[in-house]
Amino acid sequence: MDDAARQQYWRRNLRLMAVLLTIWALVSFGAGILFVEPLNKIVVAGFPLGFWFSQQGAILTFVAIIAVYVWRMDKLDAEFGVEEYEQEVHHS
């Protein structure tokens, strides 16, 4: 891969990370702190929705973001010919 392709690959990787981390920050900070009062007026399974977002929602969002990142990076790696290969290790 030449330098121009490397720079484009890295730029797209950084853009993907920035978008996904922004989503996580908005969900964690927004739903867990900024909008907690209006969300707490809604009750789900006996718990206020604001509490649910700050406890489980942020974690589930983070796990989903990891899955999206892996999926998108696999596509980006294939597009740029950067693929991981399993290598067998032979011990003598």
Legacy VTK file of the C-alpha trace (Angstrom):
# vtk DataFile Version 3.0
C-alpha trace
ASCII
DATASET POLYDATA
POINTS 92 float
0.000 0.000 0.000
1.440 3.378 -0.955
1.514 6.454 1.306
-1.598 8.071 -0.222
-3.639 4.904 0.324
-2.304 4.608 3.894
-3.332 8.171 4.645
-6.803 7.638 3.190
-7.191 4.385 5.156
-6.139 6.085 8.385
-8.365 9.124 7.718
-11.418 6.898 7.202
-10.561 4.895 10.315
-10.326 8.095 12.395
-13.603 9.403 10.959
-15.353 6.148 11.874
-13.949 6.278 15.414
-14.965 9.931 15.803
-18.542 9.238 14.705
-18.918 6.184 16.948
-17.371 7.883 19.994
-19.625 10.910 19.452
-22.672 8.634 19.460
-21.470 6.978 22.665
-20.815 10.350 24.322
-24.250 11.641 23.341
-25.976 8.548 24.696
-23.905 8.396 27.898
-23.811 12.099 28.712
-27.054 13.155 27.085
-29.397 10.421 28.218
-27.613 9.705 31.502
-27.070 13.293 32.687
-28.656 16.053 30.597
-32.036 14.485 29.891
-32.315 12.354 33.013
-35.195 14.340 34.563
-37.593 14.068 31.595
-36.551 10.445 31.044
-37.181 9.582 34.700
-40.870 10.387 34.199
-41.045 7.225 32.064
-40.856 3.962 34.011
-39.681 0.712 32.403
-39.842 -2.550 34.387
-40.144 -0.563 37.613
-37.098 1.637 36.974
-37.009 5.221 35.721
-35.837 5.376 32.093
-33.081 7.881 32.978
-31.614 5.390 35.445
-31.868 2.622 32.856
-30.018 4.705 30.242
-27.257 5.703 32.638
-26.757 2.137 33.852
-27.542 -0.364 31.101
-28.190 1.842 28.078
-24.687 3.289 27.903
-23.117 -0.155 28.260
-25.353 -1.734 25.612
-24.676 1.200 23.300
-20.928 0.723 23.804
-21.171 -3.007 22.978
-23.182 -2.202 19.836
-20.594 0.415 18.836
-17.813 -2.171 19.184
-19.737 -4.541 16.899
-20.307 -1.782 14.324
-16.622 -0.792 14.481
-15.470 -4.378 13.868
-17.922 -4.818 10.989
-16.949 -1.502 9.316
-13.217 -2.059 9.818
-13.451 -5.513 8.232
-15.034 -3.856 5.193
-12.407 -1.097 5.165
-9.582 -3.633 5.517
-10.949 -5.644 2.592
-11.320 -2.487 0.490
-7.688 -1.506 1.067
-6.286 -5.040 0.949
-5.276 -5.040 4.596
-6.304 -8.455 5.805
-5.332 -10.513 8.779
-4.147 -14.026 8.192
-3.879 -16.777 10.741
-0.438 -18.275 10.714
0.347 -21.705 11.959
3.234 -21.885 14.323
5.330 -25.022 13.971
7.411 -26.036 16.949
10.306 -28.368 16.398
LINES 1 93
92 0 1 2 3 4 5 6 7 8 9 10 11 12 13 14 15 16 17 18 19 20 21 22 23 24 25 26 27 28 29 30 31 32 33 34 35 36 37 38 39 40 41 42 43 44 45 46 47 48 49 50 51 52 53 54 55 56 57 58 59 60 61 62 63 64 65 66 67 68 69 70 71 72 73 74 75 76 77 78 79 80 81 82 83 84 85 86 87 88 89 90 91
